[in-house]
């Protein structure tokens, strides 16, 4: 297992950790023309239950 030979300075550590950001999820409109609610891409729409124009699950 790789082990660092030298101690990493605080500024280097903090500048590296500054890249760890939380990003908002990308939402796309539903392909169902009657619904059009935003949902995650490549996921069944939670409001209408359709994916790629097909009914997959019954809406809650």
DOMI-929829 format. One record per residue (C-alpha): residue number from 1; x, z, y; residue in three letters. Coordinates in steps of 0.1 Angstrom, whole numbers, plus 5000, padded with zeros to 4 digits. Layout:
BEGIN
 seq east   up north type
 NUM    X    Z     Y  ala
...
//
This chain:
BEGIN
 seq east   up north type
   1 5000 5000  5000  unk
   2 5013 4991  5035  unk
   3 5023 5020  5056  unk
   4 5033 5017  5093  unk
   5 5070 5024  5100  unk
   6 5064 5036  5136  unk
   7 5038 5056  5154  unk
   8 5014 5034  5174  unk
   9 5011 5044  5210  unk
  10 4978 5056  5225  unk
  11 4975 5026  5248  unk
  12 4980 5001  5219  unk
  13 4955 5020  5197  unk
  14 4929 5022  5225  unk
  15 4933 4986  5235  unk
  16 4928 4976  5198  unk
  17 4898 4998  5195  unk
  18 4883 4984  5227  unk
  19 4875 4952  5207  unk
  20 4850 4972  5184  unk
  21 4818 4964  5203  unk
  22 4782 4967  5192  unk
  23 4764 4934  5199  unk
  24 4727 4927  5201  unk
  25 4713 4908  5171  unk
  26 4705 4872  5176  unk
  27 4668 4865  5175  unk
  28 4651 4831  5169  unk
  29 4614 4822  5174  unk
  30 4593 4820  5143  unk
  31 4588 4784  5130  unk
  32 4550 4791  5126  unk
  33 4534 4776  5157  unk
  34 4507 4802  5157  unk
  35 4532 4831  5156  unk
  36 4564 4822  5176  unk
  37 4575 4859  5175  unk
  38 4613 4865  5175  unk
  39 4629 4875  5142  unk
  40 4664 4874  5127  unk
  41 4676 4840  5115  unk
  42 4674 4832  5078  unk
  43 4649 4861  5072  unk
  44 4612 4861  5065  unk
  45 4592 4867  5097  unk
  46 4578 4902  5095  unk
  47 4547 4895  5116  unk
  48 4533 4864  5098  unk
  49 4553 4864  5065  unk
  50 4565 4828  5066  unk
  51 4599 4813  5061  unk
  52 4607 4776  5066  unk
  53 4571 4767  5069  unk
  54 4561 4784  5036  unk
  55 4541 4817  5031  unk
  56 4565 4841  5013  unk
  57 4549 4875  5017  unk
  58 4516 4888  5030  unk
  59 4520 4902  5065  unk
  60 4517 4940  5069  unk
//
